[in-house]
């Protein structure tokens, strides 16, 4: 395979390399987005649970290896801020994903043209 690759014109080799790099970047973006979506689900579940608790409920927040007592209002505010941040980051990653997919599609079309056998 490496020998076949070296017989390709340098421009095609560069496109192939760029294509592989874009695929790796897309995979990384998708992984990050998935992790953030999971965290967002956890935040939403925590907010739902907090709705069911009374104002005088005892709530502890994990900070490193410590559990610290916090008020319901404070933890609710913190979780809502976290949810906002997560939504914003997921949105940014979604736009990045769209751009990468578009770039991959364009590059794939160019590579298919480059690698198409020449008809006699």
N, C-alpha and C positions, 0 to 999 in steps of 0.2 A: 504494500500500500504506500509506504514512504517513497519507494522508487517511482511509482506512478504519480505521486504528488509532485515530485521534483521535476517531472517532465511537463508539468503544466506551466503556462506562462506566469511570470511573477505576479501580475495583476490578479489572476485567478487564485493563486496561492494566498495572496493577501485577503481576498474576499472570503475564501474558505476559513482562514484564521479569524477574520472579523466575525463571520457567522458563528463559529464555535464560541467566541468570546461573548457575543450577544446572547447565545443560548444559556451560557453559564450565568450571565448577569440576570436574565429573565428568571432562571430557576431560583437564584438568590432572592430576588424581589418577591417571587411567589411564596417562598418559605417565610420571609419576614412578614408578609401580609397575612399569611395563615396564622402565624404566632400571635400577631396583634389582634386578629379576629377572635382567637381563642381567649385572649386576655379580656377583650371587650365583652365576650359572653359571660365570663366570670364576674366582671364588674356589674353587668346588668343583673345577674343572679343575686349578687350581694345587695344591690339597691332594692331589688324586689323583697328580699328577706327583711331589710331594714324597715320597709313600709309596714310590715306585720308586727313590728316591735313597738312597745310603748316608749314614750319620751324618757322614762326613768330606767330603761333597760341598761344593763351593764354590758358594755362592748369593749373588746380588746383589739388593738391593732398590732400586727407583727412588725417590729422594727429590728431588723437583723435577727439576733437570737433572743430578743426581748419581746414580751407582750406588754403593751402599755394601754392603760384604761383611757378611753376617749368618749366624748359625748356623741350622742346620735347625730346631732346637727353638724358637728365638725366632720365626722366620718362620711356623712351623706354628701357634704360639700366637697370633700376631698375626692370621693368616688365620682361625683358628677364632673369635676374638673378632669379627672383621669379619663373618663368616658369621652369628653370633648377632645382631649389630646389624641386619644386612640383613633377616634373617628377622623380627625384631621390627618393623622399619619397614614391611615388606611386609604384615605382619599388620594393623598400624594402618591402612595405606592401604586394605586390603581391607575393613575394617569401615567406613571412611569411604565407600568406594565403595558398599557395601550401603545405608548411610543415604541417600546422595545418590540412588541409584536408587529407593529407596522414596519419598523426597520428590518426585522427578520424576513417579513414577507417580501419587501422590496429586494433585499439581498438574495433571497432564494430565487426570485424571478431572474435576476441578473446571472446568478450562478447556473441556472438551468439553461439560459441562453448560451453562456460561455461553454458549458459542457455538452451541449447538443452536438451530435455528430454532424459534420459538414456533408451535405448531399453532393454527389458528383454531378 
